[in-house]
Amino acid sequence: MTLWTGNAPVFARRQTALRHADTLLNLILEDGAADRINAKMVQSEVRKAELERQLADAEEPPPLLHPEMATFYREKVAALHEALQDE
């Protein structure tokens, strides 16, 4: 699974859901209030699945730089170089 910058909040919420599931599992194993904990755990698993679906369906965001930015930069540097050579 790839993490794109635009999906960082979804990824962080997914990580939180995983931590909550682990915490709830530990409480169940330590003889906590099993019915309430089980209900919360099911809710957490549903949320985790929803976030994983969002990550799987997410499209990669467009590049942050224009595709021709390197060409533009190269031209500007060449013009600067030429101007400095003329002096």
Chimera marker file (.cmm) of the C-alpha trace (Angstrom):
<marker_set name="trace">
<marker id="1" x="0.000" y="0.000" z="0.000" r="1" g="1" b="0" radius="0.5"/>
<marker id="2" x="1.408" y="3.355" z="-1.017" r="1" g="1" b="0" radius="0.5"/>
<marker id="3" x="1.080" y="6.404" z="1.177" r="1" g="1" b="0" radius="0.5"/>
<marker id="4" x="0.603" y="9.621" z="-0.739" r="1" g="1" b="0" radius="0.5"/>
<marker id="5" x="0.934" y="12.996" z="0.871" r="1" g="1" b="0" radius="0.5"/>
<marker id="6" x="-2.711" y="13.841" z="0.254" r="1" g="1" b="0" radius="0.5"/>
<marker id="7" x="-3.818" y="10.722" z="2.121" r="1" g="1" b="0" radius="0.5"/>
<marker id="8" x="-1.732" y="11.280" z="5.233" r="1" g="1" b="0" radius="0.5"/>
<marker id="9" x="-4.808" y="12.155" z="7.378" r="1" g="1" b="0" radius="0.5"/>
<marker id="10" x="-6.591" y="8.953" z="6.287" r="1" g="1" b="0" radius="0.5"/>
<marker id="11" x="-3.452" y="6.922" z="6.962" r="1" g="1" b="0" radius="0.5"/>
<marker id="12" x="-3.103" y="8.501" z="10.428" r="1" g="1" b="0" radius="0.5"/>
<marker id="13" x="-6.759" y="7.736" z="11.272" r="1" g="1" b="0" radius="0.5"/>
<marker id="14" x="-6.204" y="4.149" z="10.098" r="1" g="1" b="0" radius="0.5"/>
<marker id="15" x="-3.184" y="3.854" z="12.409" r="1" g="1" b="0" radius="0.5"/>
<marker id="16" x="-5.298" y="5.194" z="15.293" r="1" g="1" b="0" radius="0.5"/>
<marker id="17" x="-8.006" y="2.610" z="14.525" r="1" g="1" b="0" radius="0.5"/>
<marker id="18" x="-5.385" y="-0.146" z="14.605" r="1" g="1" b="0" radius="0.5"/>
<marker id="19" x="-4.074" y="1.070" z="17.980" r="1" g="1" b="0" radius="0.5"/>
<marker id="20" x="-7.612" y="1.164" z="19.392" r="1" g="1" b="0" radius="0.5"/>
<marker id="21" x="-8.259" y="-2.386" z="18.200" r="1" g="1" b="0" radius="0.5"/>
<marker id="22" x="-5.049" y="-3.581" z="19.857" r="1" g="1" b="0" radius="0.5"/>
<marker id="23" x="-5.934" y="-1.792" z="23.105" r="1" g="1" b="0" radius="0.5"/>
<marker id="24" x="-9.408" y="-3.315" z="23.141" r="1" g="1" b="0" radius="0.5"/>
<marker id="25" x="-8.037" y="-6.778" z="22.437" r="1" g="1" b="0" radius="0.5"/>
<marker id="26" x="-5.657" y="-6.414" z="25.383" r="1" g="1" b="0" radius="0.5"/>
<marker id="27" x="-8.554" y="-5.378" z="27.650" r="1" g="1" b="0" radius="0.5"/>
<marker id="28" x="-10.591" y="-8.416" z="26.590" r="1" g="1" b="0" radius="0.5"/>
<marker id="29" x="-7.658" y="-10.691" z="27.276" r="1" g="1" b="0" radius="0.5"/>
<marker id="30" x="-7.327" y="-9.141" z="30.746" r="1" g="1" b="0" radius="0.5"/>
<marker id="31" x="-10.989" y="-9.948" z="31.615" r="1" g="1" b="0" radius="0.5"/>
<marker id="32" x="-12.470" y="-6.516" z="30.931" r="1" g="1" b="0" radius="0.5"/>
<marker id="33" x="-16.153" y="-5.834" z="30.320" r="1" g="1" b="0" radius="0.5"/>
<marker id="34" x="-16.302" y="-8.238" z="27.368" r="1" g="1" b="0" radius="0.5"/>
<marker id="35" x="-19.680" y="-7.233" z="25.872" r="1" g="1" b="0" radius="0.5"/>
<marker id="36" x="-18.966" y="-3.496" z="25.796" r="1" g="1" b="0" radius="0.5"/>
<marker id="37" x="-15.418" y="-4.045" z="24.648" r="1" g="1" b="0" radius="0.5"/>
<marker id="38" x="-16.527" y="-6.448" z="21.932" r="1" g="1" b="0" radius="0.5"/>
<marker id="39" x="-19.066" y="-3.916" z="20.611" r="1" g="1" b="0" radius="0.5"/>
<marker id="40" x="-16.419" y="-1.196" z="20.569" r="1" g="1" b="0" radius="0.5"/>
<marker id="41" x="-13.976" y="-3.522" z="18.858" r="1" g="1" b="0" radius="0.5"/>
<marker id="42" x="-16.477" y="-4.382" z="16.113" r="1" g="1" b="0" radius="0.5"/>
<marker id="43" x="-17.070" y="-0.648" z="15.603" r="1" g="1" b="0" radius="0.5"/>
<marker id="44" x="-13.316" y="-0.085" z="15.408" r="1" g="1" b="0" radius="0.5"/>
<marker id="45" x="-12.863" y="-2.898" z="12.869" r="1" g="1" b="0" radius="0.5"/>
<marker id="46" x="-15.622" y="-1.433" z="10.672" r="1" g="1" b="0" radius="0.5"/>
<marker id="47" x="-13.935" y="1.968" z="10.796" r="1" g="1" b="0" radius="0.5"/>
<marker id="48" x="-10.553" y="0.416" z="9.982" r="1" g="1" b="0" radius="0.5"/>
<marker id="49" x="-12.024" y="-1.395" z="6.976" r="1" g="1" b="0" radius="0.5"/>
<marker id="50" x="-13.626" y="1.850" z="5.758" r="1" g="1" b="0" radius="0.5"/>
<marker id="51" x="-10.323" y="3.736" z="6.014" r="1" g="1" b="0" radius="0.5"/>
<marker id="52" x="-8.439" y="0.931" z="4.257" r="1" g="1" b="0" radius="0.5"/>
<marker id="53" x="-11.007" y="1.070" z="1.440" r="1" g="1" b="0" radius="0.5"/>
<marker id="54" x="-10.508" y="4.826" z="1.140" r="1" g="1" b="0" radius="0.5"/>
<marker id="55" x="-6.744" y="4.322" z="0.900" r="1" g="1" b="0" radius="0.5"/>
<marker id="56" x="-7.140" y="1.575" z="-1.695" r="1" g="1" b="0" radius="0.5"/>
<marker id="57" x="-9.502" y="3.690" z="-3.810" r="1" g="1" b="0" radius="0.5"/>
<marker id="58" x="-7.461" y="6.882" z="-3.518" r="1" g="1" b="0" radius="0.5"/>
<marker id="59" x="-5.914" y="8.313" z="-6.624" r="1" g="1" b="0" radius="0.5"/>
<marker id="60" x="-2.372" y="9.589" z="-6.630" r="1" g="1" b="0" radius="0.5"/>
<marker id="61" x="-2.417" y="13.387" z="-6.363" r="1" g="1" b="0" radius="0.5"/>
<marker id="62" x="-1.021" y="15.456" z="-9.224" r="1" g="1" b="0" radius="0.5"/>
<marker id="63" x="2.674" y="16.315" z="-9.069" r="1" g="1" b="0" radius="0.5"/>
<marker id="64" x="3.559" y="19.356" z="-6.998" r="1" g="1" b="0" radius="0.5"/>
<marker id="65" x="5.739" y="20.766" z="-9.782" r="1" g="1" b="0" radius="0.5"/>
<marker id="66" x="4.670" y="21.507" z="-13.314" r="1" g="1" b="0" radius="0.5"/>
<marker id="67" x="6.058" y="18.845" z="-15.712" r="1" g="1" b="0" radius="0.5"/>
<marker id="68" x="7.936" y="21.523" z="-17.675" r="1" g="1" b="0" radius="0.5"/>
<marker id="69" x="9.453" y="23.158" z="-14.577" r="1" g="1" b="0" radius="0.5"/>
<marker id="70" x="12.872" y="21.566" z="-15.218" r="1" g="1" b="0" radius="0.5"/>
<marker id="71" x="12.935" y="22.912" z="-18.780" r="1" g="1" b="0" radius="0.5"/>
<marker id="72" x="11.906" y="26.374" z="-17.588" r="1" g="1" b="0" radius="0.5"/>
<marker id="73" x="14.605" y="26.332" z="-14.885" r="1" g="1" b="0" radius="0.5"/>
<marker id="74" x="17.225" y="25.131" z="-17.367" r="1" g="1" b="0" radius="0.5"/>
<marker id="75" x="16.323" y="27.980" z="-19.752" r="1" g="1" b="0" radius="0.5"/>
<marker id="76" x="16.522" y="30.570" z="-16.971" r="1" g="1" b="0" radius="0.5"/>
<marker id="77" x="19.934" y="29.293" z="-15.836" r="1" g="1" b="0" radius="0.5"/>
<marker id="78" x="21.189" y="29.299" z="-19.442" r="1" g="1" b="0" radius="0.5"/>
<marker id="79" x="19.953" y="32.895" z="-19.896" r="1" g="1" b="0" radius="0.5"/>
<marker id="80" x="21.636" y="33.930" z="-16.647" r="1" g="1" b="0" radius="0.5"/>
<marker id="81" x="24.844" y="32.204" z="-17.714" r="1" g="1" b="0" radius="0.5"/>
<marker id="82" x="24.726" y="33.973" z="-21.062" r="1" g="1" b="0" radius="0.5"/>
<marker id="83" x="24.073" y="37.354" z="-19.406" r="1" g="1" b="0" radius="0.5"/>
<marker id="84" x="27.024" y="36.852" z="-17.068" r="1" g="1" b="0" radius="0.5"/>
<marker id="85" x="29.275" y="35.903" z="-19.988" r="1" g="1" b="0" radius="0.5"/>
<marker id="86" x="28.422" y="39.156" z="-21.789" r="1" g="1" b="0" radius="0.5"/>
<marker id="87" x="29.626" y="41.300" z="-18.888" r="1" g="1" b="0" radius="0.5"/>
<link id1="1" id2="2" r="1" g="1" b="0" radius="0.2"/>
<link id1="2" id2="3" r="1" g="1" b="0" radius="0.2"/>
<link id1="3" id2="4" r="1" g="1" b="0" radius="0.2"/>
<link id1="4" id2="5" r="1" g="1" b="0" radius="0.2"/>
<link id1="5" id2="6" r="1" g="1" b="0" radius="0.2"/>
<link id1="6" id2="7" r="1" g="1" b="0" radius="0.2"/>
<link id1="7" id2="8" r="1" g="1" b="0" radius="0.2"/>
<link id1="8" id2="9" r="1" g="1" b="0" radius="0.2"/>
<link id1="9" id2="10" r="1" g="1" b="0" radius="0.2"/>
<link id1="10" id2="11" r="1" g="1" b="0" radius="0.2"/>
<link id1="11" id2="12" r="1" g="1" b="0" radius="0.2"/>
<link id1="12" id2="13" r="1" g="1" b="0" radius="0.2"/>
<link id1="13" id2="14" r="1" g="1" b="0" radius="0.2"/>
<link id1="14" id2="15" r="1" g="1" b="0" radius="0.2"/>
<link id1="15" id2="16" r="1" g="1" b="0" radius="0.2"/>
<link id1="16" id2="17" r="1" g="1" b="0" radius="0.2"/>
<link id1="17" id2="18" r="1" g="1" b="0" radius="0.2"/>
<link id1="18" id2="19" r="1" g="1" b="0" radius="0.2"/>
<link id1="19" id2="20" r="1" g="1" b="0" radius="0.2"/>
<link id1="20" id2="21" r="1" g="1" b="0" radius="0.2"/>
<link id1="21" id2="22" r="1" g="1" b="0" radius="0.2"/>
<link id1="22" id2="23" r="1" g="1" b="0" radius="0.2"/>
<link id1="23" id2="24" r="1" g="1" b="0" radius="0.2"/>
<link id1="24" id2="25" r="1" g="1" b="0" radius="0.2"/>
<link id1="25" id2="26" r="1" g="1" b="0" radius="0.2"/>
<link id1="26" id2="27" r="1" g="1" b="0" radius="0.2"/>
<link id1="27" id2="28" r="1" g="1" b="0" radius="0.2"/>
<link id1="28" id2="29" r="1" g="1" b="0" radius="0.2"/>
<link id1="29" id2="30" r="1" g="1" b="0" radius="0.2"/>
<link id1="30" id2="31" r="1" g="1" b="0" radius="0.2"/>
<link id1="31" id2="32" r="1" g="1" b="0" radius="0.2"/>
<link id1="32" id2="33" r="1" g="1" b="0" radius="0.2"/>
<link id1="33" id2="34" r="1" g="1" b="0" radius="0.2"/>
<link id1="34" id2="35" r="1" g="1" b="0" radius="0.2"/>
<link id1="35" id2="36" r="1" g="1" b="0" radius="0.2"/>
<link id1="36" id2="37" r="1" g="1" b="0" radius="0.2"/>
<link id1="37" id2="38" r="1" g="1" b="0" radius="0.2"/>
<link id1="38" id2="39" r="1" g="1" b="0" radius="0.2"/>
<link id1="39" id2="40" r="1" g="1" b="0" radius="0.2"/>
<link id1="40" id2="41" r="1" g="1" b="0" radius="0.2"/>
<link id1="41" id2="42" r="1" g="1" b="0" radius="0.2"/>
<link id1="42" id2="43" r="1" g="1" b="0" radius="0.2"/>
<link id1="43" id2="44" r="1" g="1" b="0" radius="0.2"/>
<link id1="44" id2="45" r="1" g="1" b="0" radius="0.2"/>
<link id1="45" id2="46" r="1" g="1" b="0" radius="0.2"/>
<link id1="46" id2="47" r="1" g="1" b="0" radius="0.2"/>
<link id1="47" id2="48" r="1" g="1" b="0" radius="0.2"/>
<link id1="48" id2="49" r="1" g="1" b="0" radius="0.2"/>
<link id1="49" id2="50" r="1" g="1" b="0" radius="0.2"/>
<link id1="50" id2="51" r="1" g="1" b="0" radius="0.2"/>
<link id1="51" id2="52" r="1" g="1" b="0" radius="0.2"/>
<link id1="52" id2="53" r="1" g="1" b="0" radius="0.2"/>
<link id1="53" id2="54" r="1" g="1" b="0" radius="0.2"/>
<link id1="54" id2="55" r="1" g="1" b="0" radius="0.2"/>
<link id1="55" id2="56" r="1" g="1" b="0" radius="0.2"/>
<link id1="56" id2="57" r="1" g="1" b="0" radius="0.2"/>
<link id1="57" id2="58" r="1" g="1" b="0" radius="0.2"/>
<link id1="58" id2="59" r="1" g="1" b="0" radius="0.2"/>
<link id1="59" id2="60" r="1" g="1" b="0" radius="0.2"/>
<link id1="60" id2="61" r="1" g="1" b="0" radius="0.2"/>
<link id1="61" id2="62" r="1" g="1" b="0" radius="0.2"/>
<link id1="62" id2="63" r="1" g="1" b="0" radius="0.2"/>
<link id1="63" id2="64" r="1" g="1" b="0" radius="0.2"/>
<link id1="64" id2="65" r="1" g="1" b="0" radius="0.2"/>
<link id1="65" id2="66" r="1" g="1" b="0" radius="0.2"/>
<link id1="66" id2="67" r="1" g="1" b="0" radius="0.2"/>
<link id1="67" id2="68" r="1" g="1" b="0" radius="0.2"/>
<link id1="68" id2="69" r="1" g="1" b="0" radius="0.2"/>
<link id1="69" id2="70" r="1" g="1" b="0" radius="0.2"/>
<link id1="70" id2="71" r="1" g="1" b="0" radius="0.2"/>
<link id1="71" id2="72" r="1" g="1" b="0" radius="0.2"/>
<link id1="72" id2="73" r="1" g="1" b="0" radius="0.2"/>
<link id1="73" id2="74" r="1" g="1" b="0" radius="0.2"/>
<link id1="74" id2="75" r="1" g="1" b="0" radius="0.2"/>
<link id1="75" id2="76" r="1" g="1" b="0" radius="0.2"/>
<link id1="76" id2="77" r="1" g="1" b="0" radius="0.2"/>
<link id1="77" id2="78" r="1" g="1" b="0" radius="0.2"/>
<link id1="78" id2="79" r="1" g="1" b="0" radius="0.2"/>
<link id1="79" id2="80" r="1" g="1" b="0" radius="0.2"/>
<link id1="80" id2="81" r="1" g="1" b="0" radius="0.2"/>
<link id1="81" id2="82" r="1" g="1" b="0" radius="0.2"/>
<link id1="82" id2="83" r="1" g="1" b="0" radius="0.2"/>
<link id1="83" id2="84" r="1" g="1" b="0" radius="0.2"/>
<link id1="84" id2="85" r="1" g="1" b="0" radius="0.2"/>
<link id1="85" id2="86" r="1" g="1" b="0" radius="0.2"/>
<link id1="86" id2="87" r="1" g="1" b="0" radius="0.2"/>
</marker_set>
